[in-house]
Amino acid sequence: MQFYFFHLMSWPYLPDDFDEKYDSAWIWVPNALYDPVKGHQLYQEYIDTLAYADELGFDGVCVNEHHQNAYGLMPSPNIIAGALTQRTKRCKIAVVGNALPMYNPPLRVAEEFAMLDVMSGGRLVAGMVIGGGPEYFAYGVNPTFARERYREALDLIVKAWTTPGPFVWNGRHYFLRYVNPWPRPLQQPHPPIWIPGVGSLETIEFVAQRRYGYMGIPYFHIDVFKRTFEMFREACAKAGYTPAPEQLGWGVPIYVAETDKQAREEFEPALWYFVKNLLKGIGTTPPGYTSPKSAVAIMKNQDKFLAVQKSWDDIEKGMFAIVGSPQTVRQKLDDCLKKLGAGVVLTGCQTGATATHLARKSMELLAREVLPHFRNKVV
Amino acid sequence: MFETLKKLKYGARVLLARGGGQPETIDVAGRSTVIIHGGDGPPFVYLHSTLGEAFMWFPFYQTWAKQFKVYAPTHPGFGASAGFDRIDTVEDMAFHYVELFDALGLEQVNLGGVSLGGWIAAEFAVRWPERVRKLWIAGAPGLWVEEEPLPDMFRYMREPAKLRELCFHEPNSAMARTIFPDDADDERRMKGYQALTVLARLVWDRPYNPKLAERLRRVQCPVLLVWGDKDRLVPPSYGEAYRKHLPQAEMKRIPNCGHLLMFEREKEFVEIVANFCK
């Protein structure tokens, strides 16, 4: 069982009346609300916290890409990952991921990921995502080509890493006379590829066929993950193999404190800040981003999403977050992992507006009193 | 009560008009294309808006059909019309239509459309001016007016109230609520999403064609521009922009009318267009 520390780098300083005054924390949320002086301090703290995860013995750290929003302040996760290659010694650095259709040419991703892999001594996990709906508004990239461009870009990147250059790429969306990236990745044939997903059958089958890792994106009810992972195992069986545990990742916020009561007191305000403010607008999906059928299905699945949960009871029952004393968290993780059969946990340890000193305390307790229980354990 | 009666009245007219045309599927250079047609007289081709209002024989077709042979094809990607995989831009739509006219043996037509349909008609007329006898454009994008940027309707696509406000002068009318109901069923939502997908393909990168303005000089035939004077989605200034590049054009504004002229001020709109195409 592997534990990765997932950081979103959220903006924790939205005004108290944000929920009443603004309809979204994405795309058109006025950037006057961002304060670069506080921002400087925040990047320091967040990078320190990620480096601390390495010291504490987490298997890896995760960063990801979002544009023009208060939810995640890494328009370029590769910059943070670059800093982490120098601040961490042994853990994996998972960029989950680069939103491929946002890069033109996507060769840029092949280059930057290869840089990170070489700089980190072969510790990169290469995440490739389509990118959330809001990114298409934020970047003006045509959503009706999202899936086509994503597939073509992914094929281009993998070929750039595995076929000696230079070669010509002649695709529907990209034409490159010379594909010949310097540097090439250190890990051979290429860094492990993770694909985050929210349960669409199309993506599940694709990832299963390619034998990549499928990372279930957090903030859904445990039943959604259960169904998704079952679908993934079926898709692997159809492709003629049993997936390795590391091929299944489960994203979930975790918070540990001395007692159950204290954990809830310390974590609950930070979580509601996240739910009420930062998730607002995350579902702004442009037309063509999915098929009409999936679009209607997604609208109907909204009650399984964290953003519409109203009470702490909802959070606990749906396992939207694992919160409590070390003993409670151990127990809950054990139950969930048995249910899900995932081999990787992507733990959001500084969700929403969690203060840095509390996040660090929670990480310490998690690393010292929970993770050893799961070491060398395969569910 | 009155609003309900108005709804019923329109419904009855829809029913009566039904005999006029039934959707048929024709082959356009390998793409199966849905088209409805009816009436007798000179050919008159109507290009629909993003609403996809060519899926049935609406009363306004019936009125035109008294004077013209009316054709209302469904664009590639809408409804059951195929060929969306070959469409990247509005120009590709125009190429589809030259092949559709060839397939139907239409040498020259009265051509026009509302909103997206009007833009496609303009793109067609700059490329094949000899195939257009008269051109009419209603509430159409295609150009850009710096002082009045078009609103982002994709931002509001899941908010029927906002769509009614953008597309109707009277957003609370029975008609506005019929076109954008608050409680659309799955089938209708899926249709709407499919239609907006086609629109997004065409306009997401840039909601106009920067080359269209200077190409408009190639249009040789008489041109009519029709705009709802309260069009909030594509304001009348866009009609004026077309007129600037089409010196032969006349511009008619319909008072107290929003974007969807054929539904909000059907009678005036249908008459203006019919008189022009005579």
Interface residues (C-beta under 8 A of the other chain):
Chain A: W28 Y136 F137 G140 N142 P143 T144 F145 T284 P286 P287 G288 P292 K293 A295 V296 M299
Chain B: F154 R155 M157 D186 R189 M190 K191 Y193 Q194 L196 T197 L199 A200 R201 W204 D205
